[in-house]
């Protein structure tokens, strides 16, 4: 992402972040330390490569291949997809405001929703999110939504960061994983908080950095899911800076399973429909 991001010992020049491809192997516990090991694979003229393995209690829980690229000199080819035309983040409520509005508008909201609201407020974290599509109060409470193949949200850090672009690149990478796999269930009118969902977890996550950007300025995350099948879902994403520059491309696959109750319900519906056609 920037010239100061990475300078390998004895390298020919400075390198910036170019891409990373990660795999989530086992769940991580906050109760035990995580040990990161970095393997130096190659330092070339234009690219250098590292493999990172995270272990906890002696077991590998995460692995990642990182590529760093030296800035190209001279004239280079340059094109990109256009940024979607969406409402500005200032004209939309934050995700926490949407939850709170749903709470105020719902008489005797279910315990499942109240727990979700409590967890979201506690876990507000360092990133502020603004969804472009505003669900109805009923959908927010139930965790369901209108089916759509494309989903968009604005995000930025809460408060200003320093001018260290390494920190901005890491913040964008962190935010790129939030609700990304959710895109695959939104295509079916469900979200991760719907009682119809039995399990959702990321299997892998890839990021390609195209241009530097500040994470404390609003960024648009345009996501779509081309396929869910075999208990897995795939999502692709593009992150744009506010001036329309495509700064990051992402991809993720994860486990997407319906709850046993929902599976039984849908199988009965299929069986009933098949009998009606006899």
Secondary structure as UniProt FT lines:
FT   TURN            3..4
FT   TURN            9..10
FT   STRAND          15..24
FT   TURN            30..31
FT   STRAND          35..43
FT   STRAND          47..56
FT   TURN            57..58
FT   STRAND          59..69
FT   HELIX           89..91
FT   HELIX           95..105
FT   TURN            107..108
FT   HELIX           111..122
FT   STRAND          127..131
FT   HELIX           137..142
FT   STRAND          150..157
FT   HELIX           165..175
FT   TURN            176..179
FT   HELIX           182..186
FT   TURN            187..189
FT   TURN            192..193
FT   TURN            195..196
FT   STRAND          197..209
FT   TURN            215..216
FT   STRAND          219..229
FT   TURN            230..231
FT   STRAND          232..241
FT   TURN            242..243
FT   STRAND          246..258
FT   HELIX           260..276
//
